[in-house]
Amino acid sequence: MSATKSPTTSGKSGFIKADGAKLYYTVEGDGPALVLIHAGIADSRMWADQLPALAQDYRVVRYDVRGCGQSPSPDEDYYDHDDLYEVLEALGIEQAVLVGASNGGRIAVDCALTYPNMVRGLVLVATGLSGHEPAAEIQQGWEAEDAAYEAGGIYPAAEQALRMWVDGPRRRPDDVDLFVRERVRKMLIATYEMVDAGEQAEAGELEPPALGRLAEIEAPTLTIVGELDLADIQALSDQIAARVPNARQVVMTGVAHLPNMERPAEFNRIVLDFLAKIA
């Protein structure tokens, strides 16, 4: 495990070697550690609108999960939560608040269960959970995305994913900020291009999975969900709020699966308020 660092105009960036992988990361600001873990349809760039607010008082770490952004995915078995542990270790972070969106929330929860002493708090945004079987609506959406890919390649598949996750089930594409859609499309296409370039290993799942272990989570937890997100994601947020001992929930109106990108100022205020309460 090692980290190579290079200066940028706003902080540090580089690659961390973790169990055969090279994980791209950036660090901004100083203070208590805050690690941002992106959604599966995105990469670490999805947090760009959070950096100015969060990095004023926190050491904000972003990284690309294997197979996304600038982190290739070697054809080897791995666990996402162990990769996150390697990021923390390589950067000398003994304890951090983890902010995870969607699949990033799954990773954050798995890390909190596996390495509880390293997690000071959790912010789970439209989160997934290991052990949860996605509802039929999501399964059908993935099947439609696969069919679009087989029929037309990267671009139709990306549009299908945008419709399911960014637009959500109750909006049309024209109802969503075009800038947000295009930012996510760019990240999706980059991920598809990486998949097209070669075989990718799949992440292993925590055993036993998080779904049946929510009562074990010790860290103060905030779950954030959009009122226009898929019903299955909203139900997971409800479960976390009900079953994690020290948890509360915020429902953001007028947004779907990526509330931090659709309403960054509101999202930042919610997160900073939570951080102030657990400091």
Backbone bond lengths (Angstrom), bond angles and torsions (degrees), N, CA, C in turn:
res aa  C-N    CA-C-N  psi(-1)  N-CA   C-N-CA  omega(-1)  CA-C   N-CA-C  phi
1 M - - - 1.456 - - 1.526 108.93 -
2 S 1.314 116.20 127.60 1.459 119.53 178.42 1.504 108.99 -156.58
3 A 1.337 114.60 160.65 1.460 119.72 177.67 1.510 108.61 -128.12
4 T 1.302 116.12 133.84 1.453 121.17 171.62 1.516 106.95 -108.06
5 K 1.330 116.77 136.91 1.454 120.79 -173.67 1.514 110.21 -124.34
6 S 1.328 115.02 145.53 1.460 119.95 174.89 1.506 108.62 -140.80
7 P 1.333 118.38 141.76 1.452 119.95 -177.95 1.513 111.50 -71.10
8 T 1.329 115.66 146.80 1.443 122.02 171.01 1.520 107.36 -125.39
9 T 1.313 117.12 -179.79 1.456 119.25 -178.98 1.516 112.30 -67.79
10 S 1.330 117.87 -20.50 1.459 119.52 -174.40 1.523 113.90 -125.30
11 G 1.330 119.64 -0.09 1.452 120.71 -178.63 1.503 110.65 171.20
12 K 1.298 116.28 -139.54 1.458 121.63 180.00 1.519 109.54 -126.32
13 S 1.322 114.80 150.56 1.456 120.35 175.91 1.515 108.55 -146.69
14 G 1.307 116.57 163.84 1.455 119.99 179.05 1.510 110.41 167.84
15 F 1.318 115.47 -157.18 1.460 121.50 -178.79 1.517 110.06 -130.17
16 I 1.311 115.63 140.69 1.454 123.41 176.26 1.520 108.03 -110.71
17 K 1.315 116.26 130.48 1.459 120.41 176.57 1.520 108.81 -85.60
18 A 1.322 115.96 123.61 1.462 120.72 -177.06 1.517 109.70 -139.19
19 D 1.323 117.39 103.31 1.466 122.33 173.12 1.524 111.76 50.83
20 G 1.316 115.96 52.59 1.450 121.04 176.23 1.509 114.92 87.49
21 A 1.325 118.06 -2.56 1.461 121.82 -178.76 1.519 110.64 -112.45
22 K 1.330 115.49 159.67 1.461 122.47 170.66 1.518 106.95 -115.95
23 L 1.329 115.94 114.11 1.458 121.57 -176.59 1.528 109.29 -104.57
24 Y 1.318 115.50 120.57 1.466 120.18 179.14 1.529 109.58 -76.20
25 Y 1.340 116.51 138.83 1.460 120.67 -179.75 1.516 110.67 -142.40
26 T 1.329 115.27 159.83 1.462 122.02 169.44 1.519 108.17 -134.22
27 V 1.322 115.90 152.84 1.465 122.33 175.88 1.520 108.36 -130.56
28 E 1.316 116.56 131.55 1.471 122.91 178.06 1.523 108.57 -131.45
29 G 1.330 117.01 139.41 1.453 121.58 171.72 1.513 114.38 80.26
30 D 1.324 114.72 178.24 1.464 122.72 179.53 1.519 109.14 -134.32
31 G 1.327 115.10 155.53 1.456 120.22 -179.85 1.512 110.85 126.63
32 P 1.328 117.84 -163.92 1.463 120.54 177.10 1.520 110.73 -57.16
33 A 1.332 116.21 147.12 1.463 120.76 -174.12 1.526 111.61 -78.63
34 L 1.327 113.80 137.10 1.452 123.47 178.39 1.524 106.28 -133.11
35 V 1.327 118.24 118.27 1.465 121.73 -176.28 1.527 109.10 -110.88
36 L 1.334 116.44 124.08 1.457 123.18 -178.05 1.527 109.20 -102.37
37 I 1.336 116.72 124.97 1.468 122.45 -175.53 1.522 107.88 -119.18
38 H 1.317 116.11 119.64 1.454 121.47 -168.70 1.524 113.99 -77.41
39 A 1.319 115.02 166.14 1.458 122.95 176.30 1.519 110.76 -74.24
40 G 1.328 116.42 161.74 1.457 120.86 -179.78 1.514 113.56 -67.03
41 I 1.330 118.23 -24.11 1.465 121.22 179.23 1.527 111.62 -89.40
42 A 1.324 117.12 9.40 1.456 120.41 -173.96 1.529 110.05 -140.19
43 D 1.312 115.75 -166.20 1.458 122.44 169.41 1.516 107.16 -144.18
44 S 1.317 117.74 -169.19 1.465 119.98 -171.53 1.526 113.60 -63.34
45 R 1.326 117.45 -13.69 1.458 120.30 177.80 1.527 112.86 -68.48
46 M 1.327 117.24 -16.50 1.463 119.30 -179.01 1.525 112.30 -64.10
47 W 1.335 117.26 -16.98 1.467 121.89 -177.28 1.525 113.31 -94.98
48 A 1.321 118.15 9.92 1.468 120.48 -173.97 1.532 112.69 -55.26
49 D 1.333 117.18 -38.10 1.461 120.23 -177.49 1.523 113.06 -77.94
50 Q 1.308 117.72 -6.29 1.460 120.56 176.36 1.534 112.26 -90.75
51 L 1.316 116.91 -25.22 1.464 119.47 -171.36 1.524 114.19 -60.30
52 P 1.325 120.47 -48.19 1.470 118.83 -177.54 1.528 113.10 -57.05
53 A 1.329 117.28 -38.52 1.461 120.40 -178.42 1.527 112.06 -78.29
54 L 1.331 116.93 -44.90 1.458 120.00 -172.93 1.519 113.15 -77.74
55 A 1.326 116.96 -34.48 1.469 119.95 -175.51 1.524 113.06 -76.00
56 Q 1.309 118.57 -4.28 1.467 119.55 175.51 1.526 111.82 -65.92
57 D 1.340 116.06 -35.52 1.465 120.08 -175.34 1.521 114.18 -125.68
58 Y 1.338 116.86 -1.00 1.456 120.02 -175.62 1.527 110.92 -132.69
59 R 1.315 114.95 155.00 1.460 121.37 171.16 1.529 106.57 -87.93
60 V 1.309 116.39 102.90 1.455 121.83 -170.59 1.529 109.99 -97.47
61 V 1.318 115.35 118.93 1.461 122.60 179.37 1.527 108.49 -108.04
62 R 1.320 115.85 130.06 1.467 121.69 169.26 1.527 107.72 -119.23
63 Y 1.312 116.91 148.58 1.462 118.84 172.91 1.514 109.33 -148.37
64 D 1.328 115.45 156.15 1.455 121.69 177.03 1.522 109.23 -92.42
65 V 1.323 115.74 120.76 1.466 121.49 174.61 1.529 108.57 -62.15
66 R 1.319 116.88 151.53 1.474 120.60 179.54 1.525 111.35 -48.86
67 G 1.325 115.11 135.62 1.450 120.65 177.39 1.509 114.40 83.31
68 C 1.336 117.32 7.07 1.462 121.69 -179.84 1.523 109.56 -132.92
69 G 1.335 115.65 152.00 1.458 119.74 176.21 1.511 112.07 57.04
70 Q 1.325 116.23 -123.52 1.455 121.65 -178.33 1.532 113.05 -102.38
71 S 1.337 117.14 13.89 1.471 120.99 179.50 1.526 109.80 -107.27
72 P 1.337 117.67 102.74 1.464 119.20 177.48 1.520 111.06 -67.79
73 S 1.322 116.13 163.01 1.457 120.97 -179.03 1.528 109.75 -115.75
74 P 1.335 118.23 99.71 1.466 119.82 175.65 1.522 110.67 -61.56
75 D 1.305 116.31 155.27 1.464 121.80 -178.09 1.526 109.65 -82.44
76 E 1.331 115.44 65.24 1.459 121.87 -179.64 1.524 108.42 -138.97
77 D 1.339 115.70 151.68 1.458 119.55 177.32 1.524 110.03 -65.58
78 Y 1.319 115.99 145.11 1.466 120.13 179.74 1.519 109.41 -160.06
79 Y 1.332 115.44 168.69 1.454 123.20 174.97 1.525 108.03 -127.56
80 D 1.317 116.76 128.57 1.457 120.56 -177.89 1.523 112.52 -60.28
81 H 1.334 117.20 -39.03 1.468 118.46 -177.86 1.527 111.14 -69.58
82 D 1.338 117.61 -27.72 1.466 119.39 174.89 1.524 110.48 -72.71
83 D 1.338 117.53 -35.73 1.463 119.89 173.84 1.527 110.69 -60.10
84 L 1.329 116.62 -42.57 1.466 119.99 178.30 1.525 110.56 -62.13
85 Y 1.318 117.14 -41.72 1.467 120.67 175.66 1.523 110.90 -57.93
86 E 1.334 117.07 -41.93 1.461 120.62 179.45 1.526 111.01 -64.39
87 V 1.329 117.14 -36.63 1.467 120.18 176.50 1.524 110.07 -62.32
88 L 1.314 117.16 -47.24 1.460 120.76 179.37 1.527 111.41 -61.17
89 E 1.323 116.53 -46.12 1.459 120.63 -179.28 1.524 111.68 -62.77
90 A 1.319 116.63 -45.52 1.462 120.45 -176.95 1.516 112.16 -64.18
91 L 1.318 117.35 -31.45 1.467 121.60 -179.38 1.525 112.24 -92.90
92 G 1.309 116.33 5.41 1.467 119.90 176.76 1.510 113.98 69.28
93 I 1.330 116.96 31.08 1.467 122.10 -178.00 1.522 108.83 -97.48
94 E 1.320 116.59 114.89 1.459 120.79 -178.97 1.518 112.09 -83.37
95 Q 1.333 116.64 -29.10 1.460 120.49 -179.52 1.522 108.59 -154.22
96 A 1.335 116.61 142.77 1.459 120.56 -176.97 1.518 110.43 -149.31
97 V 1.318 115.10 156.99 1.457 121.26 164.65 1.520 106.75 -88.49
98 L 1.326 116.83 130.41 1.455 122.37 -179.37 1.524 109.52 -103.04
99 V 1.334 115.76 127.62 1.461 122.01 177.21 1.522 106.62 -115.15
100 G 1.326 116.79 109.72 1.460 120.25 -175.28 1.510 111.77 -122.70
101 A 1.332 116.15 133.95 1.459 121.86 178.03 1.515 110.09 -107.01
102 S 1.338 117.10 128.73 1.460 123.06 174.87 1.532 110.50 55.63
103 N 1.331 118.89 -115.91 1.464 120.27 177.09 1.531 110.64 -60.90
104 G 1.310 117.42 -30.87 1.459 120.37 175.71 1.514 112.29 -63.89
105 G 1.341 116.83 -32.21 1.456 119.80 174.42 1.513 111.77 -67.49
106 R 1.321 116.38 -39.36 1.471 119.92 174.59 1.517 110.65 -57.27
107 I 1.328 116.76 -45.32 1.460 121.34 -179.96 1.525 110.58 -62.46
108 A 1.328 116.39 -43.04 1.465 120.67 -179.01 1.526 111.25 -62.61
109 V 1.331 116.98 -44.13 1.466 120.28 179.92 1.525 110.51 -64.68
110 D 1.331 117.42 -44.20 1.462 120.44 179.09 1.527 111.07 -61.05
111 C 1.334 116.67 -37.93 1.461 120.46 177.87 1.527 110.46 -66.87
112 A 1.333 116.97 -41.52 1.463 120.27 179.91 1.516 111.99 -63.26
113 L 1.326 117.20 -33.03 1.464 121.02 178.79 1.524 112.25 -78.04
114 T 1.334 116.21 -31.70 1.469 120.75 -176.88 1.521 111.97 -87.87
115 Y 1.324 116.81 -36.40 1.467 122.31 -177.64 1.531 109.65 -129.23
116 P 1.323 117.74 63.43 1.476 120.23 -171.75 1.524 114.26 -60.14
117 N 1.322 118.09 -31.71 1.460 119.67 -178.02 1.526 113.41 -69.70
118 M 1.330 116.49 -14.83 1.464 120.02 -178.64 1.526 112.48 -93.31
119 V 1.324 117.13 -5.06 1.466 120.42 -173.47 1.526 109.69 -114.31
120 R 1.332 115.56 113.84 1.472 121.52 -178.83 1.513 111.98 -87.70
121 G 1.321 116.55 -23.92 1.459 120.72 179.96 1.516 109.62 -169.74
122 L 1.341 115.45 163.01 1.460 121.83 -179.94 1.521 109.73 -130.58
123 V 1.329 115.52 132.75 1.458 121.41 168.12 1.522 105.87 -119.93
124 L 1.320 116.59 113.10 1.462 122.44 -173.01 1.520 108.46 -111.51
125 V 1.332 116.11 115.89 1.459 122.53 -171.94 1.530 109.08 -109.53
126 A 1.342 116.75 114.14 1.469 120.25 -179.46 1.525 110.36 46.86
127 T 1.307 115.65 49.15 1.461 121.03 -163.31 1.522 114.32 -77.50
128 G 1.320 114.42 154.29 1.447 122.80 164.59 1.515 108.98 -97.29
129 L 1.331 117.49 172.57 1.462 122.56 176.74 1.515 109.31 -144.11
130 S 1.317 116.76 136.51 1.460 119.25 174.28 1.523 109.30 -64.32
131 G 1.322 115.18 138.95 1.460 121.19 -177.68 1.510 113.73 92.68
132 H 1.321 117.41 -9.53 1.466 120.26 179.57 1.522 110.24 -87.51
133 E 1.325 116.91 129.45 1.453 122.27 176.01 1.525 108.62 -89.44
134 P 1.341 117.69 114.49 1.464 119.30 -177.58 1.525 112.26 -57.67
135 A 1.318 115.51 145.84 1.454 121.75 -179.68 1.519 111.03 -65.72
136 A 1.330 115.32 164.00 1.469 121.18 -177.63 1.524 111.45 -57.27
137 E 1.327 117.48 -36.13 1.460 121.09 -179.96 1.529 111.54 -58.85
138 I 1.320 116.54 -40.95 1.461 120.82 179.75 1.520 110.55 -74.22
139 Q 1.312 117.17 -42.28 1.465 120.27 177.52 1.526 110.87 -57.97
140 Q 1.323 116.37 -43.12 1.461 120.56 178.93 1.521 111.53 -65.57
141 G 1.314 116.60 -36.44 1.458 120.31 177.03 1.518 112.02 -63.95
142 W 1.335 116.14 -41.85 1.469 119.55 177.38 1.528 111.08 -64.91
143 E 1.332 115.90 -39.49 1.466 119.24 177.74 1.527 110.94 -63.01
144 A 1.332 116.88 -39.31 1.462 120.63 177.87 1.531 111.10 -66.05
145 E 1.333 116.35 -36.85 1.461 120.43 177.15 1.531 110.64 -65.24
146 D 1.338 116.44 -44.13 1.465 120.32 177.87 1.532 111.11 -61.81
147 A 1.335 116.30 -42.03 1.461 120.24 179.61 1.523 111.11 -64.35
148 A 1.330 116.37 -39.32 1.467 120.57 178.25 1.527 110.31 -64.24
149 Y 1.325 115.85 -37.94 1.468 120.27 179.11 1.535 110.38 -66.47
150 E 1.320 115.97 -45.30 1.462 119.65 -179.68 1.529 111.50 -63.81
151 A 1.318 116.56 -35.57 1.458 120.55 -176.46 1.524 112.87 -80.77
152 G 1.331 116.91 -37.04 1.464 118.35 -172.34 1.502 116.39 -137.40
153 G 1.338 118.12 -4.51 1.452 120.10 177.11 1.518 113.79 93.79
154 I 1.316 115.74 -155.68 1.454 123.91 -168.85 1.524 112.82 -60.84
155 Y 1.301 117.79 -48.06 1.466 120.23 -168.96 1.527 113.07 -68.73
156 P 1.344 120.01 -45.79 1.467 118.49 175.00 1.538 112.81 -63.40
157 A 1.329 116.78 -34.95 1.460 119.97 178.70 1.524 110.50 -65.53
158 A 1.323 116.46 -42.65 1.460 120.23 178.49 1.523 110.95 -62.18
159 E 1.320 117.36 -41.11 1.464 120.40 178.63 1.525 110.98 -63.20
160 Q 1.317 117.32 -39.64 1.461 120.45 177.57 1.529 111.01 -62.35
161 A 1.326 116.17 -42.83 1.467 120.05 177.98 1.522 110.93 -63.85
162 L 1.319 117.48 -40.62 1.463 121.15 177.57 1.524 110.95 -59.94
163 R 1.311 116.48 -42.00 1.462 119.58 -178.52 1.527 111.58 -64.39
164 M 1.340 116.09 -39.54 1.463 118.97 -178.48 1.521 111.86 -72.22
165 W 1.331 117.25 -46.38 1.459 120.53 -169.29 1.528 113.56 -98.53
166 V 1.305 117.46 -46.38 1.470 118.99 -175.50 1.529 110.79 -78.83
167 D 1.343 116.53 -46.96 1.461 119.61 178.12 1.523 110.92 -72.22
168 G 1.333 116.31 -43.94 1.456 120.82 -175.48 1.518 111.07 83.49
169 P 1.327 116.89 172.15 1.468 120.90 -172.39 1.521 114.87 -73.21
170 R 1.337 118.09 -13.30 1.467 119.66 -173.37 1.528 113.57 -116.25
171 R 1.349 117.02 12.39 1.459 118.91 179.48 1.518 110.66 -131.34
172 R 1.320 115.12 155.76 1.455 122.46 171.75 1.528 108.39 -94.30
173 P 1.318 118.65 160.49 1.471 119.89 177.57 1.522 113.38 -53.45
174 D 1.325 117.51 -36.70 1.465 120.59 -179.26 1.520 113.21 -68.53
175 D 1.330 117.11 -14.40 1.460 120.62 179.32 1.527 112.61 -82.84
176 V 1.316 116.50 -8.70 1.472 121.70 -173.59 1.525 109.54 -109.04
177 D 1.314 115.65 144.62 1.464 121.51 177.71 1.532 109.48 -53.90
178 L 1.327 116.35 121.13 1.464 121.34 -177.83 1.523 111.49 -59.41
179 F 1.325 117.49 -37.96 1.461 121.30 -179.12 1.532 110.90 -61.71
180 V 1.339 116.52 -41.56 1.466 120.32 178.52 1.523 110.05 -64.48
181 R 1.333 117.08 -46.67 1.461 120.25 179.97 1.527 111.65 -58.19
182 E 1.324 116.32 -43.11 1.464 119.28 -176.61 1.524 111.76 -72.01
183 R 1.309 117.88 -33.20 1.466 120.05 175.46 1.523 110.14 -63.27
184 V 1.330 116.75 -44.24 1.463 119.55 179.58 1.524 110.29 -68.78
185 R 1.336 117.47 -39.39 1.461 119.75 178.42 1.531 110.56 -57.23
186 K 1.321 116.76 -42.93 1.463 120.90 -179.38 1.529 111.17 -60.03
187 M 1.331 116.47 -41.72 1.463 120.13 179.59 1.524 111.07 -69.91
188 L 1.323 116.97 -40.77 1.462 120.74 178.09 1.520 111.74 -60.92
189 I 1.320 116.41 -45.09 1.458 120.39 -178.62 1.526 110.63 -63.18
190 A 1.333 116.57 -39.13 1.463 119.68 177.86 1.525 111.40 -61.36
191 T 1.343 116.44 -39.28 1.462 120.34 178.15 1.522 111.26 -67.77
192 Y 1.320 116.80 -44.07 1.469 120.42 177.22 1.528 110.89 -59.14
193 E 1.314 116.66 -41.95 1.468 119.74 -179.64 1.524 110.92 -63.33
194 M 1.324 116.96 -34.93 1.460 119.72 177.27 1.524 110.53 -67.86
195 V 1.341 115.79 -39.86 1.465 119.70 177.56 1.527 110.31 -63.47
196 D 1.330 116.48 -42.29 1.465 120.44 179.82 1.525 112.17 -63.10
197 A 1.332 115.79 -26.12 1.460 119.96 -175.29 1.524 113.27 -75.70
198 G 1.333 117.75 -15.49 1.463 118.40 -179.78 1.510 112.26 170.51
199 E 1.336 115.63 175.98 1.453 122.15 -179.55 1.527 110.16 -66.44
200 Q 1.329 115.18 146.42 1.452 120.56 176.35 1.530 109.60 -127.83
201 A 1.312 115.38 136.66 1.457 119.85 176.42 1.524 109.39 -76.07
202 E 1.333 116.09 156.34 1.453 120.66 176.24 1.517 109.40 -101.15
203 A 1.327 115.46 144.86 1.459 120.20 179.40 1.523 110.61 -70.31
204 G 1.324 115.88 141.49 1.453 120.53 173.11 1.519 110.98 -74.23
205 E 1.322 116.54 160.19 1.466 120.91 -179.43 1.517 110.68 -104.60
206 L 1.318 115.42 141.84 1.455 121.66 177.58 1.530 110.23 -57.59
207 E 1.341 115.68 137.43 1.463 121.16 177.40 1.531 109.78 -127.44
208 P 1.335 117.64 128.52 1.465 125.77 -13.50 1.521 111.16 -66.43
209 P 1.326 117.93 152.19 1.456 120.94 -173.23 1.527 113.11 -70.87
210 A 1.330 114.11 169.05 1.466 120.61 -172.61 1.519 113.11 -69.79
211 L 1.326 117.98 -29.90 1.457 120.83 -172.08 1.527 112.44 -52.42
212 G 1.335 117.20 -41.00 1.454 120.37 -179.13 1.518 113.99 -92.23
213 R 1.326 117.30 9.24 1.471 119.98 -173.49 1.531 112.62 -125.98
214 L 1.308 117.97 18.26 1.460 120.02 -175.34 1.534 112.23 -60.26
215 A 1.320 117.47 -31.90 1.467 120.56 179.89 1.523 112.54 -67.11
216 E 1.346 117.16 -15.04 1.470 120.47 178.96 1.527 112.88 -81.29
217 I 1.321 117.98 -14.62 1.461 120.33 -175.58 1.524 109.48 -69.30
218 E 1.322 116.37 121.87 1.453 122.14 -176.47 1.526 112.82 -93.97
219 A 1.301 117.55 -25.06 1.459 121.14 -173.47 1.526 111.34 -74.25
220 P 1.346 117.79 142.84 1.467 119.80 170.59 1.517 109.55 -55.06
221 T 1.315 116.21 136.86 1.466 120.81 -170.49 1.520 111.12 -132.08
222 L 1.322 114.86 133.99 1.460 122.31 171.99 1.514 107.89 -118.62
223 T 1.321 117.38 127.30 1.452 120.54 174.44 1.526 108.68 -112.10
224 I 1.331 115.23 130.78 1.461 122.67 -178.24 1.518 107.95 -118.86
225 V 1.320 116.48 132.01 1.460 120.24 -179.84 1.525 109.05 -142.34
226 G 1.338 115.78 146.76 1.453 121.09 177.86 1.519 111.52 -86.93
227 E 1.319 116.50 140.82 1.464 119.67 -179.12 1.527 112.61 -67.14
228 L 1.351 117.60 -16.92 1.458 121.51 -179.25 1.518 112.65 -102.47
229 D 1.324 116.90 10.10 1.468 121.24 178.73 1.528 109.22 -76.23
230 L 1.319 115.02 171.58 1.460 121.41 176.87 1.530 110.71 -62.06
231 A 1.324 115.99 145.86 1.461 121.09 -176.86 1.520 112.07 -58.74
232 D 1.318 117.71 -35.57 1.464 121.70 -179.29 1.526 111.30 -63.92
233 I 1.312 117.01 -39.51 1.464 121.35 178.69 1.524 110.19 -68.72
234 Q 1.314 117.02 -39.83 1.456 120.30 177.48 1.525 111.08 -63.55
235 A 1.341 116.31 -38.54 1.462 120.19 179.66 1.528 111.39 -65.85
236 L 1.334 117.23 -38.16 1.465 120.03 176.56 1.521 110.93 -63.27
237 S 1.320 116.72 -42.30 1.460 120.04 177.77 1.523 111.06 -60.48
238 D 1.333 116.20 -41.36 1.467 120.38 177.19 1.530 111.15 -60.94
239 Q 1.335 116.69 -42.04 1.463 120.41 -179.81 1.522 111.41 -62.58
240 I 1.309 115.95 -43.76 1.466 119.54 -179.86 1.518 110.63 -62.56
241 A 1.332 116.33 -45.40 1.465 120.15 -179.53 1.526 111.17 -61.62
242 A 1.339 117.23 -33.24 1.458 121.10 -177.50 1.520 113.52 -83.70
243 R 1.335 117.66 -30.43 1.460 119.99 -168.37 1.527 115.03 -109.27
244 V 1.331 118.08 -21.13 1.469 119.50 175.12 1.526 107.57 -79.58
245 P 1.338 117.98 129.80 1.467 120.61 -171.45 1.532 115.28 -56.12
246 N 1.311 118.18 -40.20 1.466 121.07 -175.42 1.520 108.63 -121.84
247 A 1.332 115.57 66.72 1.467 120.18 -174.75 1.518 110.83 -129.21
248 R 1.319 114.61 151.89 1.458 120.31 170.71 1.525 108.25 -141.60
249 Q 1.317 115.89 162.69 1.458 121.69 -174.25 1.527 110.51 -123.93
250 V 1.339 114.76 143.45 1.458 121.64 170.80 1.526 107.57 -125.22
251 V 1.326 116.80 128.01 1.455 122.48 174.62 1.530 107.56 -103.03
252 M 1.321 116.28 119.61 1.461 121.31 179.42 1.526 109.05 -93.07
253 T 1.309 116.45 127.34 1.460 121.41 -177.24 1.526 110.99 -80.54
254 G 1.326 115.30 150.17 1.454 121.67 172.32 1.510 116.14 73.67
255 V 1.343 117.85 14.06 1.459 121.24 -178.93 1.531 109.29 -133.92
256 A 1.327 115.44 160.78 1.464 121.05 179.53 1.529 110.41 -110.14
257 H 1.337 118.03 -120.72 1.457 122.04 -166.21 1.526 114.23 -82.16
258 L 1.319 117.71 -16.71 1.478 120.47 -178.00 1.527 109.93 -124.43
259 P 1.319 118.08 68.21 1.465 120.62 -176.00 1.522 113.56 -62.14
260 N 1.329 117.13 -29.76 1.469 119.21 -179.86 1.521 112.19 -66.91
261 M 1.336 117.55 -27.09 1.459 121.33 178.95 1.530 111.56 -87.95
262 E 1.331 116.75 -33.51 1.465 119.41 -178.55 1.527 112.47 -78.42
263 R 1.325 116.70 -39.42 1.467 120.97 -177.96 1.534 108.89 -132.04
264 P 1.342 117.37 67.94 1.466 119.14 -172.97 1.523 114.59 -61.21
265 A 1.318 118.26 -41.13 1.467 119.25 -177.04 1.529 110.83 -64.73
266 E 1.325 116.59 -44.49 1.461 120.52 178.01 1.524 110.80 -64.29
267 F 1.317 116.79 -44.61 1.462 121.19 178.89 1.526 110.44 -59.47
268 N 1.320 117.27 -45.42 1.464 120.55 -178.39 1.531 111.12 -61.86
269 R 1.322 116.76 -40.54 1.472 119.95 178.86 1.521 110.80 -62.46
270 I 1.327 116.86 -41.99 1.469 120.83 -179.63 1.526 110.48 -62.79
271 V 1.319 116.25 -45.13 1.465 120.37 -178.43 1.530 111.05 -67.49
272 L 1.313 117.18 -45.00 1.469 119.97 -179.72 1.523 111.49 -63.52
273 D 1.321 117.55 -36.39 1.461 120.13 176.45 1.531 111.07 -63.59
274 F 1.311 117.03 -42.47 1.470 121.41 176.75 1.526 110.74 -62.89
275 L 1.320 117.08 -45.59 1.462 120.61 -179.43 1.524 111.54 -61.35
276 A 1.326 116.63 -39.24 1.461 119.89 179.62 1.521 111.63 -63.64
277 K 1.324 116.79 -32.57 1.459 121.13 -178.10 1.511 113.68 -77.52
278 I 1.335 117.28 -22.24 1.472 118.50 -178.62 1.523 111.81 -104.77
279 A 1.337 117.51 -0.18 1.479 121.47 -178.46 1.521 110.87 -63.18
